[in-house]
Amino acid sequence: MRRSSFLRSAATLSSGQFVATAISFGFAPILSRLYAPQDYGVLATYMSIAVILSALANLQMARALVAEADEEQAYALLGLSLLLAFAFSALTLAGVLLLRAGGVQGLDDLGIWLLLLPATVLASGTGAALLGWANRHHRYLLMSGYQILNVLVSSGGALLLAWGGYGARGLMLGYFLGQLAAFLWVWIGNRDAVAGLRGISWARMRAAGLAHRNYALWTTPTSMIEQVSSASPVLVLSLWGNMLAIVGHYNRARGLLMLPVGILGGAIGQVFFRRGAQDMARDGHCRPIFWKLVVGMTAISVPTFVLLALIAPQLFVFVLGPQWSEAGRIAGILAPVMALQLIVMPASKVLWLYHRQRLDFFLSILFAVVTTVAVASVAFMGSAPEIAIDVFAGAQILLYLAYLGSSILIVERDHRSRRGQSAEAAAVKP
């Protein structure tokens, strides 16, 4: 029953997100012929900054409320998450105004779009909190609808705006329309929880936050560092090297590859995290479901991305058009990274389940420092941008292997410790 519940929940999320992926792939050949690589370069630069700031928006209390056993405490964490997101959005607005007043170089290409950054941070921070609440209460249809609506409105909006003569602005405006639609969807879908927050006092929210302070102290910087690491090629090539065309190719290749990885890995990861938390509360470990996850994801990931690496150059030209041949070559380079990421993304959640947030933090620092320094070194030495992407892929492969090895080591060491304790207990029995 429990197994079927896990599979049913994962299937609900995955199927909804599969629809979102299909929509993105369906629009890709049209949008790629309407917008240039430089347009996607501007969008990638904006999204890279937004994702890094969004990791700070609610201090990762959205994740704490999923794992919290007590319902009243979870309510307090939801209220705290929303409050923090509003406060951080206001701080972002102040920061954006200061940057524009100071005329910081490297941000010129973003232009007026930078003023929308606080709204993006607010939508992401509150959306993550409400999606966490939906996950806690098994509202997987709502979570699937969030993904579908975001993709449908952003892609459809970009298409209509291009036909309406908005030029390159249509791509950015479509992105914001998608965010707005998803924001409204998740708030309306969780209106019962939002209405119930009126009776939550600041003292209760503060107490709940202190009880889960490890998420703020360790998981938040970990998430931010992960995003910095992931965005390093975009930030280095666009803000430093002013290579928006290469950024556009990289963003298109990575974006299309990440659609199945992010959607399938994210869906499996969310359900695994909730199911793993239940197993930890009942048995004190989650080894069986962890190994099922690792073996299953490996069986899906490896053959899929080996095939993709072989056909990516021809596939991208055929689907997106001849101007995207460079994106196909980059997709072939990134395919092994995506294969590992699909396995590690859900599996590494055992670090949180086994309360190893500090190790997660230090691994993320290692991940970010190695990746960013490797990419920045190539750019600093004046090498070709293609080499920066090769170096980025090589560094990420090694670091994902380190993440996977650490996750396995934690689970197996805990298992050996438990087996030893059981043997000792059996030996002392008369």
Solvent accessible surface area in square Angstrom, and as a share of the most:
residue,aa,sasa,rsa
1,M,190,0.85
2,R,97,0.35
3,R,157,0.57
4,S,50,0.32
5,S,44,0.28
6,F,29,0.12
7,L,96,0.48
8,R,144,0.52
9,S,17,0.11
10,A,6,0.05
11,A,58,0.45
12,T,37,0.21
13,L,0,0.00
14,S,24,0.15
15,S,64,0.41
16,G,9,0.09
17,Q,6,0.03
18,F,140,0.58
19,V,66,0.38
20,A,0,0.00
21,T,11,0.06
22,A,52,0.40
23,I,32,0.16
24,S,18,0.12
25,F,86,0.36
26,G,49,0.47
27,F,37,0.15
28,A,2,0.02
29,P,38,0.24
30,I,76,0.38
31,L,11,0.06
32,S,0,0.00
33,R,127,0.46
34,L,72,0.36
35,Y,5,0.02
36,A,39,0.30
37,P,13,0.08
38,Q,89,0.39
39,D,28,0.14
40,Y,7,0.03
41,G,0,0.00
42,V,27,0.15
43,L,18,0.09
44,A,2,0.02
45,T,4,0.03
46,Y,1,0.00
47,M,67,0.30
48,S,13,0.08
49,I,31,0.16
50,A,2,0.02
51,V,63,0.36
52,I,23,0.12
53,L,43,0.21
54,S,25,0.16
55,A,11,0.08
56,L,42,0.21
57,A,1,0.01
58,N,7,0.04
59,L,63,0.31
60,Q,17,0.08
61,M,5,0.02
62,A,10,0.07
63,R,76,0.28
64,A,0,0.00
65,L,0,0.00
66,V,8,0.04
67,A,34,0.26
68,E,21,0.09
69,A,96,0.75
70,D,69,0.36
71,E,69,0.31
72,E,101,0.45
73,Q,56,0.25
74,A,0,0.00
75,Y,46,0.17
76,A,1,0.01
77,L,0,0.00
78,L,0,0.00
79,G,7,0.07
80,L,11,0.06
81,S,0,0.00
82,L,12,0.06
83,L,89,0.44
84,L,44,0.22
85,A,0,0.00
86,F,100,0.42
87,A,56,0.43
88,F,40,0.17
89,S,12,0.08
90,A,62,0.48
91,L,120,0.59
92,T,11,0.06
93,L,80,0.40
94,A,49,0.38
95,G,29,0.28
96,V,4,0.02
97,L,94,0.47
98,L,131,0.65
99,L,72,0.36
100,R,113,0.41
101,A,91,0.71
102,G,60,0.57
103,G,55,0.53
104,V,66,0.38
105,Q,163,0.72
106,G,26,0.25
107,L,28,0.14
108,D,111,0.57
109,D,68,0.35
110,L,1,0.01
111,G,33,0.31
112,I,117,0.59
113,W,37,0.13
114,L,8,0.04
115,L,68,0.34
116,L,69,0.34
117,L,6,0.03
118,P,11,0.07
119,A,60,0.46
120,T,2,0.01
121,V,0,0.00
122,L,37,0.18
123,A,14,0.11
124,S,33,0.21
125,G,1,0.01
126,T,0,0.00
127,G,1,0.01
128,A,46,0.35
129,A,0,0.00
130,L,0,0.00
131,L,32,0.16
132,G,8,0.08
133,W,7,0.02
134,A,0,0.00
135,N,4,0.02
136,R,15,0.06
137,H,63,0.28
138,H,102,0.45
139,R,68,0.25
140,Y,14,0.05
141,L,143,0.71
142,L,23,0.11
143,M,5,0.02
144,S,4,0.03
145,G,14,0.13
146,Y,32,0.12
147,Q,55,0.24
148,I,44,0.22
149,L,51,0.25
150,N,42,0.22
151,V,24,0.14
152,L,82,0.41
153,V,43,0.25
154,S,24,0.15
155,S,13,0.09
156,G,16,0.15
157,G,10,0.10
158,A,2,0.02
159,L,18,0.09
160,L,118,0.59
161,L,30,0.15
162,A,22,0.17
163,W,163,0.57
164,G,54,0.52
165,G,62,0.60
166,Y,92,0.35
167,G,42,0.41
168,A,56,0.44
169,R,134,0.49
170,G,0,0.00
171,L,10,0.05
172,M,4,0.02
173,L,55,0.27
174,G,0,0.00
175,Y,35,0.13
176,F,28,0.12
177,L,79,0.39
178,G,0,0.00
179,Q,28,0.13
180,L,97,0.48
181,A,20,0.15
182,A,1,0.01
183,F,43,0.18
184,L,89,0.44
185,W,99,0.35
186,V,0,0.00
187,W,55,0.19
188,I,104,0.53
189,G,27,0.26
190,N,0,0.00
191,R,158,0.58
192,D,80,0.41
193,A,1,0.01
194,V,40,0.23
195,A,51,0.40
196,G,37,0.36
197,L,28,0.14
198,R,216,0.79
199,G,66,0.64
200,I,22,0.11
201,S,53,0.34
202,W,141,0.49
203,A,71,0.55
204,R,89,0.32
205,M,20,0.09
206,R,135,0.49
207,A,56,0.44
208,A,0,0.00
209,G,10,0.09
210,L,83,0.41
211,A,67,0.52
212,H,32,0.14
213,R,131,0.48
214,N,69,0.35
215,Y,15,0.06
216,A,25,0.20
217,L,103,0.51
218,W,48,0.17
219,T,1,0.00
220,T,5,0.03
221,P,33,0.21
222,T,2,0.01
223,S,6,0.04
224,M,56,0.25
225,I,27,0.14
226,E,63,0.28
227,Q,57,0.25
228,V,47,0.27
229,S,0,0.00
230,S,28,0.18
231,A,10,0.08
232,S,2,0.01
233,P,0,0.00
234,V,8,0.04
235,L,33,0.17
236,V,15,0.08
237,L,3,0.01
238,S,6,0.04
239,L,60,0.30
240,W,140,0.49
241,G,30,0.29
242,N,109,0.56
243,M,65,0.29
244,L,26,0.13
245,A,37,0.28
246,I,30,0.15
247,V,0,0.00
248,G,0,0.00
249,H,18,0.08
250,Y,4,0.02
251,N,32,0.16
252,R,28,0.10
253,A,0,0.00
254,R,45,0.16
255,G,34,0.33
256,L,16,0.08
257,L,7,0.03
258,M,41,0.18
259,L,34,0.17
260,P,53,0.34
261,V,0,0.00
262,G,26,0.25
263,I,19,0.10
264,L,48,0.24
265,G,0,0.00
266,G,20,0.19
267,A,0,0.00
268,I,25,0.13
269,G,0,0.00
270,Q,54,0.24
271,V,5,0.03
272,F,0,0.00
273,F,9,0.04
274,R,40,0.15
275,R,42,0.15
276,G,0,0.00
277,A,16,0.12
278,Q,64,0.28
279,D,8,0.04
280,M,38,0.17
281,A,88,0.68
282,R,137,0.50
283,D,62,0.32
284,G,23,0.22
285,H,48,0.21
286,C,1,0.00
287,R,70,0.25
288,P,80,0.50
289,I,10,0.05
290,F,0,0.00
291,W,78,0.27
292,K,128,0.54
293,L,13,0.07
294,V,11,0.06
295,V,97,0.56
296,G,32,0.31
297,M,8,0.04
298,T,53,0.31
299,A,70,0.54
300,I,87,0.44
301,S,0,0.00
302,V,69,0.40
303,P,81,0.51
304,T,72,0.42
305,F,10,0.04
306,V,86,0.49
307,L,106,0.53
308,L,32,0.16
309,A,35,0.27
310,L,129,0.64
311,I,71,0.36
312,A,0,0.00
313,P,49,0.31
314,Q,125,0.56
315,L,68,0.34
316,F,12,0.05
317,V,55,0.32
318,F,169,0.70
319,V,49,0.28
320,L,1,0.01
321,G,2,0.02
322,P,112,0.71
323,Q,82,0.36
324,W,0,0.00
325,S,60,0.38
326,E,41,0.18
327,A,0,0.00
328,G,0,0.00
329,R,86,0.32
330,I,0,0.00
331,A,0,0.00
332,G,18,0.17
333,I,39,0.20
334,L,0,0.00
335,A,0,0.00
336,P,59,0.37
337,V,2,0.01
338,M,1,0.00
339,A,12,0.10
340,L,27,0.13
341,Q,18,0.08
342,L,7,0.03
343,I,7,0.04
344,V,6,0.03
345,M,47,0.21
346,P,0,0.00
347,A,1,0.00
348,S,21,0.14
349,K,32,0.14
350,V,0,0.00
351,L,0,0.00
352,W,23,0.08
353,L,12,0.06
354,Y,19,0.07
355,H,145,0.65
356,R,103,0.38
357,Q,10,0.04
358,R,154,0.56
359,L,63,0.32
360,D,5,0.03
361,F,31,0.13
362,F,114,0.47
363,L,21,0.11
364,S,0,0.00
365,I,56,0.28
366,L,84,0.42
367,F,12,0.05
368,A,8,0.06
369,V,80,0.46
370,V,57,0.33
371,T,0,0.00
372,T,40,0.23
373,V,87,0.50
374,A,22,0.17
375,V,0,0.00
376,A,26,0.20
377,S,43,0.28
378,V,10,0.06
379,A,29,0.22
380,F,157,0.65
381,M,140,0.63
382,G,64,0.62
383,S,37,0.24
384,A,46,0.36
385,P,29,0.18
386,E,56,0.25
387,I,80,0.41
388,A,1,0.01
389,I,1,0.00
390,D,63,0.33
391,V,48,0.27
392,F,1,0.00
393,A,4,0.03
394,G,34,0.32
395,A,12,0.09
396,Q,4,0.02
397,I,49,0.25
398,L,127,0.63
399,L,15,0.07
400,Y,25,0.09
401,L,90,0.45
402,A,40,0.31
403,Y,13,0.05
404,L,27,0.13
405,G,38,0.37
406,S,22,0.14
407,S,1,0.00
408,I,48,0.24
409,L,97,0.48
410,I,8,0.04
411,V,1,0.00
412,E,33,0.15
413,R,147,0.54
414,D,32,0.16
415,H,50,0.22
416,R,123,0.45
417,S,57,0.37
418,R,90,0.33
419,R,146,0.53
420,G,34,0.32
421,Q,116,0.51
422,S,71,0.46
423,A,62,0.48
424,E,121,0.54
425,A,53,0.41
426,A,66,0.51
427,A,85,0.66
428,V,121,0.69
429,K,145,0.62
430,P,179,1.13
